[in-house]
Amino acid sequence: MTRTLEWTVDMELVEEDGRTKAEARLRTGNSSLTGHGSARCNPGDVDVPAIGDELAASRAMKDLAGKLMREANREMEAVGAGTVPQHTGPGYGWPEAVS
């Protein structure tokens, strides 16, 4: 079975007084999640706005990814699939059968 979906992530960046704030919004068609991130320019560093944008945006996407993973974990547990302990796997999936 082939299935094709398109999810959209919108990123909003606001810079004010040496601080950049980012908000990443994921829309899946039937739900939405929002991640937040920020960056600030150290007063001793050269102000390069693109670096602040990249840092804030990446932190917002990391926050968004964590929220998406937690949602997937909740949904897997609801259908009987547990999460794999972090030390034995990637932190998700069907638990291995115990012999």
VMD Tcl script that builds the backbone (N, CA, C; Angstrom):
set m [mol new atoms 297]
animate dup $m
set s [atomselect $m all]
$s set {name element resname resid chain x y z} {
  {N N MET 1 A 0.839 -1.181 0.000}
  {CA C MET 1 A 0.000 0.000 0.000}
  {C C MET 1 A 0.883 1.243 0.000}
  {N N THR 2 A 0.680 2.102 -0.956}
  {CA C THR 2 A 1.413 3.364 -1.029}
  {C C THR 2 A 0.557 4.467 -0.448}
  {N N ARG 3 A 1.199 5.302 0.345}
  {CA C ARG 3 A 0.495 6.408 0.991}
  {C C ARG 3 A 1.377 7.644 0.900}
  {N N THR 4 A 0.824 8.716 0.446}
  {CA C THR 4 A 1.577 9.962 0.335}
  {C C THR 4 A 0.876 11.045 1.140}
  {N N LEU 5 A 1.650 11.710 1.983}
  {CA C LEU 5 A 1.130 12.807 2.800}
  {C C LEU 5 A 2.035 14.013 2.609}
  {N N GLU 6 A 1.486 15.170 2.863}
  {CA C GLU 6 A 2.299 16.378 2.874}
  {C C GLU 6 A 2.019 17.134 4.163}
  {N N TRP 7 A 3.054 17.311 4.942}
  {CA C TRP 7 A 2.939 18.084 6.168}
  {C C TRP 7 A 3.692 19.394 5.949}
  {N N THR 8 A 3.179 20.463 6.524}
  {CA C THR 8 A 3.775 21.775 6.343}
  {C C THR 8 A 4.291 22.298 7.680}
  {N N VAL 9 A 5.514 22.802 7.682}
  {CA C VAL 9 A 6.074 23.471 8.854}
  {C C VAL 9 A 6.257 24.942 8.481}
  {N N ASP 10 A 5.644 25.817 9.257}
  {CA C ASP 10 A 5.833 27.258 9.090}
  {C C ASP 10 A 6.776 27.728 10.188}
  {N N MET 11 A 7.718 28.589 9.817}
  {CA C MET 11 A 8.676 29.114 10.780}
  {C C MET 11 A 8.525 30.623 10.830}
  {N N GLU 12 A 8.328 31.144 12.019}
  {CA C GLU 12 A 8.263 32.593 12.211}
  {C C GLU 12 A 9.430 33.001 13.080}
  {N N LEU 13 A 10.191 33.998 12.608}
  {CA C LEU 13 A 11.354 34.506 13.336}
  {C C LEU 13 A 11.142 35.977 13.656}
  {N N VAL 14 A 11.440 36.352 14.899}
  {CA C VAL 14 A 11.326 37.750 15.320}
  {C C VAL 14 A 12.624 38.108 16.039}
  {N N GLU 15 A 13.269 39.184 15.571}
  {CA C GLU 15 A 14.498 39.647 16.210}
  {C C GLU 15 A 14.239 40.994 16.867}
  {N N GLU 16 A 14.663 41.075 18.128}
  {CA C GLU 16 A 14.476 42.324 18.868}
  {C C GLU 16 A 15.522 42.415 19.966}
  {N N ASP 17 A 16.226 43.540 20.024}
  {CA C ASP 17 A 17.213 43.806 21.067}
  {C C ASP 17 A 18.243 42.680 21.221}
  {N N GLY 18 A 18.789 42.191 20.106}
  {CA C GLY 18 A 19.832 41.172 20.166}
  {C C GLY 18 A 19.344 39.769 20.459}
  {N N ARG 19 A 18.045 39.557 20.492}
  {CA C ARG 19 A 17.474 38.235 20.757}
  {C C ARG 19 A 16.577 37.852 19.591}
  {N N THR 20 A 16.730 36.614 19.128}
  {CA C THR 20 A 15.888 36.090 18.064}
  {C C THR 20 A 15.008 35.002 18.647}
  {N N LYS 21 A 13.711 35.100 18.394}
  {CA C LYS 21 A 12.759 34.077 18.830}
  {C C LYS 21 A 12.181 33.413 17.593}
  {N N ALA 22 A 11.999 32.100 17.688}
  {CA C ALA 22 A 11.453 31.337 16.562}
  {C C ALA 22 A 10.283 30.491 17.036}
  {N N GLU 23 A 9.307 30.358 16.159}
  {CA C GLU 23 A 8.165 29.494 16.421}
  {C C GLU 23 A 7.959 28.635 15.173}
  {N N ALA 24 A 8.058 27.317 15.352}
  {CA C ALA 24 A 7.851 26.368 14.256}
  {C C ALA 24 A 6.494 25.712 14.460}
  {N N ARG 25 A 5.637 25.804 13.447}
  {CA C ARG 25 A 4.295 25.223 13.537}
  {C C ARG 25 A 4.152 24.124 12.496}
  {N N LEU 26 A 3.841 22.899 12.962}
  {CA C LEU 26 A 3.619 21.758 12.083}
  {C C LEU 26 A 2.130 21.510 11.954}
  {N N ARG 27 A 1.652 21.449 10.721}
  {CA C ARG 27 A 0.248 21.111 10.454}
  {C C ARG 27 A 0.227 19.797 9.695}
  {N N THR 28 A -0.473 18.792 10.256}
  {CA C THR 28 A -0.513 17.473 9.638}
  {C C THR 28 A -1.811 17.215 8.902}
  {N N GLY 29 A -2.700 18.151 8.907}
  {CA C GLY 29 A -3.999 17.962 8.279}
  {C C GLY 29 A -5.085 17.751 9.311}
  {N N ASN 30 A -4.792 16.966 10.359}
  {CA C ASN 30 A -5.787 16.755 11.404}
  {C C ASN 30 A -5.304 17.199 12.786}
  {N N SER 31 A -4.081 17.698 12.871}
  {CA C SER 31 A -3.588 18.227 14.142}
  {C C SER 31 A -2.462 19.224 13.869}
  {N N SER 32 A -2.039 19.899 14.915}
  {CA C SER 32 A -0.909 20.814 14.785}
  {C C SER 32 A -0.104 20.814 16.078}
  {N N LEU 33 A 1.183 21.053 15.943}
  {CA C LEU 33 A 2.104 21.146 17.072}
  {C C LEU 33 A 2.956 22.392 16.871}
  {N N THR 34 A 3.432 22.971 17.972}
  {CA C THR 34 A 4.262 24.172 17.896}
  {C C THR 34 A 5.511 23.992 18.738}
  {N N GLY 35 A 6.655 24.342 18.166}
  {CA C GLY 35 A 7.921 24.324 18.884}
  {C C GLY 35 A 8.472 25.732 18.987}
  {N N HIS 36 A 9.232 25.975 20.065}
  {CA C HIS 36 A 9.793 27.312 20.297}
  {C C HIS 36 A 11.301 27.224 20.473}
  {N N GLY 37 A 11.986 28.270 20.040}
  {CA C GLY 37 A 13.425 28.364 20.227}
  {C C GLY 37 A 13.842 29.814 20.268}
  {N N SER 38 A 15.020 30.051 20.820}
  {CA C SER 38 A 15.527 31.424 20.865}
  {C C SER 38 A 17.048 31.419 20.833}
  {N N ALA 39 A 17.597 32.564 20.510}
  {CA C ALA 39 A 19.041 32.765 20.505}
  {C C ALA 39 A 19.300 34.223 20.838}
  {N N ARG 40 A 20.448 34.478 21.426}
  {CA C ARG 40 A 20.808 35.864 21.712}
  {C C ARG 40 A 22.259 36.075 21.342}
  {N N CYS 41 A 22.547 37.264 20.961}
  {CA C CYS 41 A 23.909 37.621 20.587}
  {C C CYS 41 A 24.681 38.008 21.847}
  {N N ASN 42 A 25.801 37.367 22.059}
  {CA C ASN 42 A 26.669 37.733 23.164}
  {C C ASN 42 A 27.169 39.152 22.898}
  {N N PRO 43 A 27.091 40.045 23.898}
  {CA C PRO 43 A 27.507 41.436 23.669}
  {C C PRO 43 A 28.947 41.572 23.156}
  {N N GLY 44 A 29.793 40.605 23.423}
  {CA C GLY 44 A 31.176 40.666 22.960}
  {C C GLY 44 A 31.384 40.129 21.558}
  {N N ASP 45 A 30.363 39.539 20.966}
  {CA C ASP 45 A 30.467 38.950 19.629}
  {C C ASP 45 A 29.975 39.917 18.561}
  {N N VAL 46 A 30.415 39.677 17.339}
  {CA C VAL 46 A 29.930 40.435 16.193}
  {C C VAL 46 A 28.484 40.010 15.948}
  {N N ASP 47 A 27.603 40.967 15.710}
  {CA C ASP 47 A 26.188 40.668 15.473}
  {C C ASP 47 A 25.998 40.211 14.026}
  {N N VAL 48 A 25.713 38.908 13.863}
  {CA C VAL 48 A 25.435 38.337 12.541}
  {C C VAL 48 A 24.016 37.771 12.618}
  {N N PRO 49 A 23.015 38.533 12.171}
  {CA C PRO 49 A 21.620 38.119 12.320}
  {C C PRO 49 A 21.312 36.720 11.776}
  {N N ALA 50 A 21.960 36.321 10.682}
  {CA C ALA 50 A 21.683 35.002 10.097}
  {C C ALA 50 A 22.014 33.880 11.083}
  {N N ILE 51 A 23.052 34.059 11.891}
  {CA C ILE 51 A 23.425 33.032 12.870}
  {C C ILE 51 A 22.342 32.909 13.935}
  {N N GLY 52 A 21.830 34.029 14.410}
  {CA C GLY 52 A 20.738 34.003 15.384}
  {C C GLY 52 A 19.496 33.342 14.815}
  {N N ASP 53 A 19.205 33.643 13.544}
  {CA C ASP 53 A 18.057 33.009 12.882}
  {C C ASP 53 A 18.226 31.501 12.847}
  {N N GLU 54 A 19.413 31.050 12.439}
  {CA C GLU 54 A 19.671 29.609 12.323}
  {C C GLU 54 A 19.605 28.913 13.673}
  {N N LEU 55 A 20.194 29.525 14.684}
  {CA C LEU 55 A 20.161 28.920 16.020}
  {C C LEU 55 A 18.739 28.849 16.571}
  {N N ALA 56 A 18.012 29.943 16.494}
  {CA C ALA 56 A 16.643 29.968 17.021}
  {C C ALA 56 A 15.751 28.999 16.260}
  {N N ALA 57 A 15.869 28.975 14.935}
  {CA C ALA 57 A 15.044 28.076 14.123}
  {C C ALA 57 A 15.366 26.620 14.420}
  {N N SER 58 A 16.648 26.276 14.524}
  {CA C SER 58 A 17.011 24.882 14.804}
  {C C SER 58 A 16.521 24.464 16.181}
  {N N ARG 59 A 16.563 25.358 17.148}
  {CA C ARG 59 A 16.065 25.032 18.489}
  {C C ARG 59 A 14.551 24.860 18.482}
  {N N ALA 60 A 13.852 25.663 17.690}
  {CA C ALA 60 A 12.398 25.512 17.571}
  {C C ALA 60 A 12.051 24.175 16.922}
  {N N MET 61 A 12.817 23.794 15.885}
  {CA C MET 61 A 12.547 22.508 15.231}
  {C C MET 61 A 12.882 21.334 16.137}
  {N N LYS 62 A 13.922 21.470 16.945}
  {CA C LYS 62 A 14.271 20.414 17.907}
  {C C LYS 62 A 13.149 20.258 18.931}
  {N N ASP 63 A 12.625 21.369 19.420}
  {CA C ASP 63 A 11.505 21.336 20.361}
  {C C ASP 63 A 10.286 20.688 19.708}
  {N N LEU 64 A 10.025 21.052 18.468}
  {CA C LEU 64 A 8.906 20.488 17.713}
  {C C LEU 64 A 9.091 18.984 17.519}
  {N N ALA 65 A 10.293 18.548 17.173}
  {CA C ALA 65 A 10.571 17.122 16.981}
  {C C ALA 65 A 10.330 16.340 18.267}
  {N N GLY 66 A 10.726 16.898 19.405}
  {CA C GLY 66 A 10.491 16.232 20.692}
  {C C GLY 66 A 9.010 16.090 20.981}
  {N N LYS 67 A 8.249 17.124 20.684}
  {CA C LYS 67 A 6.798 17.058 20.908}
  {C C LYS 67 A 6.150 16.028 19.984}
  {N N LEU 68 A 6.618 15.958 18.735}
  {CA C LEU 68 A 6.081 14.984 17.787}
  {C C LEU 68 A 6.404 13.560 18.243}
  {N N MET 69 A 7.619 13.329 18.752}
  {CA C MET 69 A 7.996 12.008 19.249}
  {C C MET 69 A 7.165 11.627 20.476}
  {N N ARG 70 A 6.945 12.573 21.381}
  {CA C ARG 70 A 6.115 12.269 22.560}
  {C C ARG 70 A 4.688 11.921 22.151}
  {N N GLU 71 A 4.161 12.623 21.150}
  {CA C GLU 71 A 2.815 12.321 20.656}
  {C C GLU 71 A 2.778 10.925 20.039}
  {N N ALA 72 A 3.788 10.581 19.248}
  {CA C ALA 72 A 3.858 9.242 18.651}
  {C C ALA 72 A 3.955 8.177 19.737}
  {N N ASN 73 A 4.746 8.421 20.773}
  {CA C ASN 73 A 4.858 7.466 21.882}
  {C C ASN 73 A 3.511 7.263 22.568}
  {N N ARG 74 A 2.780 8.353 22.808}
  {CA C ARG 74 A 1.452 8.230 23.444}
  {C C ARG 74 A 0.518 7.394 22.572}
  {N N GLU 75 A 0.554 7.643 21.265}
  {CA C GLU 75 A -0.322 6.909 20.357}
  {C C GLU 75 A 0.079 5.433 20.261}
  {N N MET 76 A 1.385 5.139 20.269}
  {CA C MET 76 A 1.833 3.745 20.234}
  {C C MET 76 A 1.401 3.004 21.491}
  {N N GLU 77 A 1.562 3.643 22.638}
  {CA C GLU 77 A 1.141 3.013 23.888}
  {C C GLU 77 A -0.362 2.761 23.897}
  {N N ALA 78 A -1.130 3.656 23.290}
  {CA C ALA 78 A -2.589 3.501 23.245}
  {C C ALA 78 A -3.014 2.276 22.433}
  {N N VAL 79 A -2.180 1.856 21.469}
  {CA C VAL 79 A -2.522 0.677 20.665}
  {C C VAL 79 A -1.724 -0.553 21.082}
  {N N GLY 80 A -1.027 -0.466 22.215}
  {CA C GLY 80 A -0.337 -1.628 22.752}
  {C C GLY 80 A 1.123 -1.763 22.393}
  {N N ALA 81 A 1.674 -0.796 21.697}
  {CA C ALA 81 A 3.104 -0.823 21.375}
  {C C ALA 81 A 3.823 0.046 22.387}
  {N N GLY 82 A 4.745 -0.528 23.125}
  {CA C GLY 82 A 5.490 0.245 24.111}
  {C C GLY 82 A 6.694 0.903 23.487}
  {N N THR 83 A 7.318 1.770 24.226}
  {CA C THR 83 A 8.550 2.399 23.761}
  {C C THR 83 A 9.718 1.502 24.140}
  {N N VAL 84 A 10.769 1.520 23.345}
  {CA C VAL 84 A 11.970 0.739 23.608}
  {C C VAL 84 A 12.849 1.568 24.529}
  {N N PRO 85 A 13.389 0.975 25.607}
  {CA C PRO 85 A 14.281 1.756 26.487}
  {C C PRO 85 A 15.431 2.345 25.685}
  {N N GLN 86 A 15.822 3.558 26.008}
  {CA C GLN 86 A 16.841 4.283 25.240}
  {C C GLN 86 A 18.152 3.514 25.123}
  {N N HIS 87 A 18.542 2.749 26.142}
  {CA C HIS 87 A 19.831 2.070 26.084}
  {C C HIS 87 A 19.820 0.839 25.179}
  {N N THR 88 A 18.661 0.380 24.720}
  {CA C THR 88 A 18.612 -0.796 23.855}
  {C C THR 88 A 18.129 -0.494 22.449}
  {N N GLY 89 A 17.756 0.727 22.184}
  {CA C GLY 89 A 17.248 1.039 20.849}
  {C C GLY 89 A 17.042 2.523 20.676}
  {N N PRO 90 A 16.385 2.872 19.608}
  {CA C PRO 90 A 16.215 4.285 19.292}
  {C C PRO 90 A 15.145 4.992 20.108}
  {N N GLY 91 A 14.453 4.305 21.011}
  {CA C GLY 91 A 13.454 4.953 21.846}
  {C C GLY 91 A 12.045 4.833 21.329}
  {N N TYR 92 A 11.808 3.962 20.359}
  {CA C TYR 92 A 10.459 3.792 19.840}
  {C C TYR 92 A 10.361 2.425 19.172}
  {N N GLY 93 A 9.147 2.002 18.908}
  {CA C GLY 93 A 8.931 0.751 18.194}
  {C C GLY 93 A 8.233 -0.291 19.046}
  {N N TRP 94 A 7.956 -1.436 18.417}
  {CA C TRP 94 A 7.316 -2.535 19.119}
  {C C TRP 94 A 8.337 -3.191 20.036}
  {N N PRO 95 A 7.955 -3.512 21.280}
  {CA C PRO 95 A 8.913 -4.158 22.183}
  {C C PRO 95 A 9.250 -5.557 21.664}
  {N N GLU 96 A 10.511 -5.965 21.891}
  {CA C GLU 96 A 10.930 -7.280 21.470}
  {C C GLU 96 A 10.325 -8.330 22.387}
  {N N ALA 97 A 9.986 -9.485 21.812}
  {CA C ALA 97 A 9.431 -10.582 22.613}
  {C C ALA 97 A 10.500 -11.144 23.522}
  {N N VAL 98 A 10.137 -11.439 24.741}
  {CA C VAL 98 A 11.058 -12.022 25.703}
  {C C VAL 98 A 10.923 -13.527 25.640}
  {N N SER 99 A 12.047 -14.256 25.502}
  {CA C SER 99 A 12.005 -15.723 25.405}
  {C C SER 99 A 11.881 -16.357 26.764}
}
mol reanalyze $m
mol bondsrecalc $m
mol representation Tube
mol addrep $m
